[in-house]
Every structure is written in C-alpha cells, then in structure tokens.
Amino acid sequence: MRLLEESYGDVRIFSDRPFGYKRYIVNYPDGRETIYSSLWYKLDKIKEFVEKDLKSKD
C-alpha cells in the first residue's frame, strides 16, 4: 500500500514498505517513476531532488 507523503502539483511522493524498509516512489505527470530506498535517502533529501527537478524545468 502506498501512502502519499508530499504533493507538488502533479508530482507526488509516495512511501511503501514492501520488505520491512521504506521506499519512496516519485511519480511525475509524464509517466516517469523514480524509486529511492530509505536506507540511502531521507524524505527531506528526496523533496530537495524533486524541487530541484521542478525548478530546472521552469
């Protein structure tokens, strides 16, 4: 089950816990999906990645 962690308009960050550790899934409106492991990345860092990506497209 995916939980919505953050939404930036059409870009959404979900979390999932399939094997006991959390994964973050970033869905973009163009169909891209990026998955990050919580073993390596915290939610704040993923938010920075998404914000940077959104700013670079403007």
ChimeraX commands (.cxc) that place a marker at each C-alpha (Angstrom):
marker #1 position 0.00,0.00,0.00 radius 0.5
marker #1 position 1.39,3.40,-0.97 radius 0.5
marker #1 position 1.00,6.38,1.31 radius 0.5
marker #1 position 1.07,9.91,-0.08 radius 0.5
marker #1 position 3.91,11.77,1.66 radius 0.5
marker #1 position 4.04,15.02,-0.34 radius 0.5
marker #1 position 2.47,16.54,-3.43 radius 0.5
marker #1 position 3.93,19.24,-5.67 radius 0.5
marker #1 position 1.04,19.79,-8.06 radius 0.5
marker #1 position 1.26,16.88,-10.49 radius 0.5
marker #1 position 4.42,15.41,-8.93 radius 0.5
marker #1 position 3.67,13.13,-6.00 radius 0.5
marker #1 position 5.91,11.39,-3.47 radius 0.5
marker #1 position 4.62,8.13,-2.04 radius 0.5
marker #1 position 6.10,5.77,0.53 radius 0.5
marker #1 position 5.86,1.99,0.57 radius 0.5
marker #1 position 7.20,-0.65,2.96 radius 0.5
marker #1 position 7.40,-3.90,0.97 radius 0.5
marker #1 position 10.18,-5.79,2.77 radius 0.5
marker #1 position 10.37,-4.08,6.16 radius 0.5
marker #1 position 12.25,-1.00,4.98 radius 0.5
marker #1 position 10.66,2.07,3.48 radius 0.5
marker #1 position 10.88,3.01,-0.19 radius 0.5
marker #1 position 9.92,6.37,-1.65 radius 0.5
marker #1 position 8.29,6.49,-5.06 radius 0.5
marker #1 position 8.19,9.75,-7.02 radius 0.5
marker #1 position 5.53,9.90,-9.75 radius 0.5
marker #1 position 5.86,12.54,-12.47 radius 0.5
marker #1 position 2.99,13.62,-14.75 radius 0.5
marker #1 position 4.85,12.46,-17.89 radius 0.5
marker #1 position 4.75,8.86,-16.66 radius 0.5
marker #1 position 8.22,8.66,-15.12 radius 0.5
marker #1 position 8.57,6.91,-11.77 radius 0.5
marker #1 position 11.68,7.07,-9.59 radius 0.5
marker #1 position 12.20,4.82,-6.57 radius 0.5
marker #1 position 14.51,5.71,-3.68 radius 0.5
marker #1 position 15.47,3.48,-0.74 radius 0.5
marker #1 position 15.15,4.93,2.75 radius 0.5
marker #1 position 18.38,3.12,3.60 radius 0.5
marker #1 position 20.19,5.73,1.50 radius 0.5
marker #1 position 17.84,8.73,1.25 radius 0.5
marker #1 position 15.64,10.53,3.78 radius 0.5
marker #1 position 12.36,12.17,2.78 radius 0.5
marker #1 position 13.86,15.67,3.08 radius 0.5
marker #1 position 16.58,14.82,0.56 radius 0.5
marker #1 position 14.04,13.40,-1.89 radius 0.5
marker #1 position 11.98,16.58,-1.55 radius 0.5
marker #1 position 15.12,18.55,-2.45 radius 0.5
marker #1 position 15.62,16.38,-5.55 radius 0.5
marker #1 position 12.02,16.94,-6.67 radius 0.5
marker #1 position 12.12,20.69,-6.03 radius 0.5
marker #1 position 15.40,20.98,-7.93 radius 0.5
marker #1 position 13.95,18.98,-10.83 radius 0.5
marker #1 position 10.85,21.18,-10.94 radius 0.5
marker #1 position 12.92,24.38,-10.90 radius 0.5
marker #1 position 15.16,23.14,-13.70 radius 0.5
marker #1 position 12.11,22.57,-15.94 radius 0.5
marker #1 position 10.87,26.16,-15.50 radius 0.5
marker link #1:1,2 radius 0.2
marker link #1:2,3 radius 0.2
marker link #1:3,4 radius 0.2
marker link #1:4,5 radius 0.2
marker link #1:5,6 radius 0.2
marker link #1:6,7 radius 0.2
marker link #1:7,8 radius 0.2
marker link #1:8,9 radius 0.2
marker link #1:9,10 radius 0.2
marker link #1:10,11 radius 0.2
marker link #1:11,12 radius 0.2
marker link #1:12,13 radius 0.2
marker link #1:13,14 radius 0.2
marker link #1:14,15 radius 0.2
marker link #1:15,16 radius 0.2
marker link #1:16,17 radius 0.2
marker link #1:17,18 radius 0.2
marker link #1:18,19 radius 0.2
marker link #1:19,20 radius 0.2
marker link #1:20,21 radius 0.2
marker link #1:21,22 radius 0.2
marker link #1:22,23 radius 0.2
marker link #1:23,24 radius 0.2
marker link #1:24,25 radius 0.2
marker link #1:25,26 radius 0.2
marker link #1:26,27 radius 0.2
marker link #1:27,28 radius 0.2
marker link #1:28,29 radius 0.2
marker link #1:29,30 radius 0.2
marker link #1:30,31 radius 0.2
marker link #1:31,32 radius 0.2
marker link #1:32,33 radius 0.2
marker link #1:33,34 radius 0.2
marker link #1:34,35 radius 0.2
marker link #1:35,36 radius 0.2
marker link #1:36,37 radius 0.2
marker link #1:37,38 radius 0.2
marker link #1:38,39 radius 0.2
marker link #1:39,40 radius 0.2
marker link #1:40,41 radius 0.2
marker link #1:41,42 radius 0.2
marker link #1:42,43 radius 0.2
marker link #1:43,44 radius 0.2
marker link #1:44,45 radius 0.2
marker link #1:45,46 radius 0.2
marker link #1:46,47 radius 0.2
marker link #1:47,48 radius 0.2
marker link #1:48,49 radius 0.2
marker link #1:49,50 radius 0.2
marker link #1:50,51 radius 0.2
marker link #1:51,52 radius 0.2
marker link #1:52,53 radius 0.2
marker link #1:53,54 radius 0.2
marker link #1:54,55 radius 0.2
marker link #1:55,56 radius 0.2
marker link #1:56,57 radius 0.2
marker link #1:57,58 radius 0.2
view
